[in-house]
Amino acid sequence: MATTVKEIATALEKFAPLPLQDGYDNAGLQIGLTDAEVTGVLLCLDVTEQVVDEAVALGCNLIVSHHPLLFRPLKRIVGNSYVERCVIKALSKGIAIYSAHTNLDNAQGGVNHRIAQKLGLKNVRTLVPKENSLLKLVTYVPELQAEAVRQALFDAGCGEIGNYGSCSYNTNGTGTFRANDGCNPYCGKIGELHSEEEVRIETVLPAYIKNRVIRALLSAHPYEEPAYDIYALQNEWDRNGSGVIGELEVPTDEKDFLLKIKETFNAGCVKHTHIRGKAIVKVALCGGAGASFAGAALASGADIYITGEARYHELFDGTNRMLYAIIGHYESEQYTTEIFKEVISEAFPAVNVVTSEICTNPIECL
């Protein structure tokens, strides 16, 4: 049975939901039709003309990239830039392009978690958790149906707090209602005030699954008109966010650890601040342009902060208290293709998934 672009996009978005992307981003399907049958998938960090040519040569009609090809709006497509030329070539060859960018950065198990894995970090957790991303759902259910409704909410994604699942708070009480003419009440009679022993169920959910949860609630709830409330929470959501922090199993000399970084990411050069003569244990990192999170790394007590790129003056704060390592934007995010391949191949083992052999890094080191 053929696999469509939409099905692969759905699998990727289950792992890295689009609402996790930052406000400036443009992740998702960039070019192509969702109902097109996939002949093969080419994975890459950046979409260039060479990458599109590679896809054509390999018989792949879907490119999955980390960096979006269409990051800024195009006013015309006449071939004046590599982006315009890629769009023209992809459309003419029937190639769809999908990108998972900051949603993959912010996802559990995403880009930064893969970097941490490569470095052998333990006890990995989010460095800068997302805020204002959680909701609380409250609903009222007859006692006999409470367990079924709770389970439907959990199945829809509610009740996850840290490493705990199926979390809820339940209180018993009495609900009242009067069914008017035209109603089809689950219990009680038309025109009569009815009292029902109910359970008040409270649970939490990420905001981006709100519609899915409401559908599950309405489907499982026995009442014709279920009562429910949804509240915005200001809690941090440490399951998702920017950067990660973890620890090395064995304290490591600063120079030795910098050399390990260089080797692990095949970096032509690892720029770093002054060696402090202290062992590295706690490691904070953020792939790509993550210098803005260095303050959070410093506040967390990290011995070193690793990122892809930073400006000169951003390196002055905290240099006596924490080592900075700049490994290159491309180098820090190159392993995103591994994540793409795992997600797609697990969901669709029959689909041909190929990693691009083209190095799209525009920066070279002598």
N, C-alpha and C positions, 0 to 999 in steps of 0.2 A: 504494500500500500504506500502510495506516494506521501511524502512529507512536504508541507507547505511552509512558506516564509513565516506566516502567522504562527504556526505551531512552534517553530524554533524561537521566534521572538517571545512567545508565551513562556517557554521553558527558561529563557534567559531572564525574563522579567520576574519569574517566580523566585529566582535566586537573587536578583538585584532589581527590586521593583523601581519603576521609573520615578515615583514620587520621592525616592531617596535622593534624587539628583539635586544639586544646588540650583538656586534660582537663575543664575546666569547661563546654565548649561542647555544643551540641545540633544540629549540622548534619545535613543529610540530608532525607529525606521526612518532612514534618511532618503532613500530612493527605492522605488520599486512597488510592486503590488503584493498585498498580503496573501492573496490566494494562489500565487505562482508556485508551481511544484519545484522543489529544490533538487538540482542535479549534483550539487557538491557545495561545500562551505570552505572558504578560504579565510583563515584567521590572521589578523595583523594588529599592530599598534596604531599605525597611521595608514590612511588611504592615499596613495599616490598613483600617478599614471602607470608606473611600472607594476604596481600591485594589481591594478585593474587588468593590465596585459597578462599578468601571471594567472589571474583567475580565468581569463579567456582560454589561455593555453592549457590549463588543468581541467577545463570543463566544469568549473564552479560558477554557478549563477547567483551566489550569495556571498558577500564579503561581510565579515563581522569584525569590527575594529573597536579599539578602546577610545581613541580620540575621534570625535565627530568630524566628518568631512564638512558638513554644513554647520558651522559654528556661528556664523554671522549671516544675516539675510543677504541674498543676492538680488540686485536690481536688474541685472541682465546676465544672460549666459551666452557669451560670444567667444569664449576661449582665451580671454586675456590673462587669466590666472590658472594655476594648476588645479584649483578647486573647480573652476568652470570647465576646464578640459576633462577632468575626471567625471563630472556630471554628464557631459556630452557623450563621452565614451561608454560610461556605464549604461546610459539609456539606450544608446545605439546597439549595444551588445546584449541587452536584456538582463543586466546584472543588478540585483538589489543590494543595498548597503544598509547595514544595521550597526549602531554604535551603542556601547554601554560605557559611560564615562564616569562622572562623579557618583552616579548611583552604584557603580561597581566599587568605587573608592570607599563609599560609606557603608557598604553591605557587610554583614557578618560573613567572614570567610572570603572577603574580596581582596582587592589589590594589596592593601597594607598587611592583611593577615598572611598573604602569600610571601611577602617580603620577610615577615617575622619567621615564617616556617623555614625559609631558605637560610636564615641566620641561626636557626635552632633555638629560638626564644621559647620560654615556658611561661605559663600563667599570663597569657596574652589577653589584654582587655583594651577597650576603646580609650583613646587619649582625650578626645573632645566629644563627649556624647551629644547627640542631637537634642534640641530643646523644642518644646511646644509641638511634639509629634505624637503624643499619646492622648487618648480619649477614655473616659469612663462611661460605661453603659450600665443603666439601671433598668430593670424590668420586673414585672409582677406576674407570677404564674401560679395557677392552682397547685396545691401540694403534690397531687398525684402525677402531674406532668413536669414538675420542676427538674427532675433529673434528666429527662429527655431534652428539655430546652437548654439546660446547662451544657450538655454534651454537644448539641448542635452549635452552640456558641464557641465552644472549645475547638470543634472541628473546623470552624470558619476562621480560626486564628486568634481568638480571644484568650486572655488569662495567662500570658507569658510575662513573667517578671524575673529578669536575670536568667539564671539557669533553671528556674522553676516553671512548670507548665500547669495548666488546668487550675489556675488560681481564681478564686471567687470568694465573696462574702455573702452569707445568706441569713436572713432574719424572717421569722414568721409573723404574720399579722392578718388582719381581716380587711378585705377589700369590699367595696359596695358599688353597685351600679343599677340603673333602671334601664331596661331595654325598651326603646320606643318602637312605634309601629314601623314595619318594614325591616326590622332586625331579624337576624337568625342566631340567637344567643346560644353559646355552648352550654350554659346553665342558666337557671332562672326563667321567669315567664315575662311575656310582653306586658309592660305597664306596671310591673311589681318591683319594688325595691328589693334587691337581692344582696345577701352577704355571702362571701366566699372566703374560706381559709386559704391564704396565699403565701407564697414565699417571695420575698424581695431579693432578687439576684443582682449583685454588683460585680462587675469584672472590668478589666482594662483591655484596650486594643490599640494598635498603631492606627493613626488617622487614615492612612492610605487604603485600609481594608474596610472602611466604614460601610460602604454600599454592600459589600459582600456579607458583612455581619448582619446588617438589617434584613437582607433577603433571607438569610438563614433563620433569623429570629421569627420573621413573619411566617416562614414555612413550617417551623416546628411548634409555634405557639398555638394552643387550642382555641384561643379567643378570636372572635371575628374582628375585633378592633383592639389589638394588644396595646397596652400603655407602656411606653419606654421613654427614658430620658438619656441624653448624651451630653456629657460635660467635657469641656476642654481642660486638660491638665497642664501645669507648668513644670512637671517633673522632667528631669533629664532622662533620656532613653539610652542607656549605656549599651544596648545591644547593637546600635548602629551609630555611626558618627565618623569624625575625621581622625586619621592616624591611630596608632596603637602603641601600647607600652608593654614590655615584658622583661623577663630576666634571663640571663645566661646561667646555665647550670654550674659553671665554674668561673670564678673571677678571672678576667683576661687582661693582660697588659694592653695599654692603649694602642701602641704601634702594631702589636700582633693582631688586634681586632680590626684595625684599619686595613691591614693587609688581607685579612679574611674577607672584608667587605669588597675590596678591589677584585679579589679572585672570584668571589661568589657572583658578582654582577658584571664580571668581565669589563670593568671600568678602565678606560685608558688613563684616567687620573682621578684620584680621590682628594678633593680639596678639603682642608680641615683647619680648625683654629689651633692655637698653641697647645702642644702636649703638656699635660698638667702633672704627669708622673703618678697618676692614680689608676687603680684597677677599674675595669668596666664590669659592672654587674647589671644595672638597670638600663635598658635600652628603649628609647622612644624613637618613633619614625613615622614618616608620612611620605608616600611616593609623590612624584611630580613636583609641582611648585608649592611646597608645604612649609615655607619659612614662616608664615603667619602663625603657625602652631608651635613655634619654638618656645614661646612664653609658657604655654601649657606644659611642655616637656620640662622646662626649668622648674616650674612650680611643683611638678610631680616628683622631683628629686632624681631625675634621670642623670646618668653619668655621661651619656652621649645622645645627641639627636641627629638622626640621619634623614636627609631629604634629597630631592632631585636637583633643586636649584634654589639660590638665595641671592639677594642683593648685598653689595659690599657692607653697607651700614647696618644691615639686619644682623650681622655677625658680631657686633660689638657687645650687645647686651648679654651678660651672663657668661662671658668667655672664661672667666676665672673659676666659674662654678660648674661648667658643663662643656664638654667637647662637642663641637659641631662637625659634621661630615657631609660634604656635598658630592654626590656620586654621579650626577647627570640625570636629566629628566627621562630620557629614553631608557637608560640603564635601570632606573628605579622601577619602571613600569613594564619592562619587557616580558615579564612572566604572566601578564594578563591573558596571553594566548593559551597558557596551560589551563587556566580557569575556564575559559570558553570551551576548550576541547572536552574537559571533564563533564561540564554541564550538558553540552549537546550530545556527546557520545553516550552518556548514561541514559538520556531520554530517548535518543533515536540511534541505536547501535548500527542500523543498516545504512545510515547516511555517511557519505564520504566526507571526512573532515580533515583538512590539510592546513598545516601552519606555514605561513609565508616564509620563504627563504631570503627575502629581500630585506636588508637592513635599511630602515627608513630614517635612521638617526642623521640629522643634518649637521651634527657637530663631530669633528674628528680631532684626535690628539696626536701630536708628533711623538 
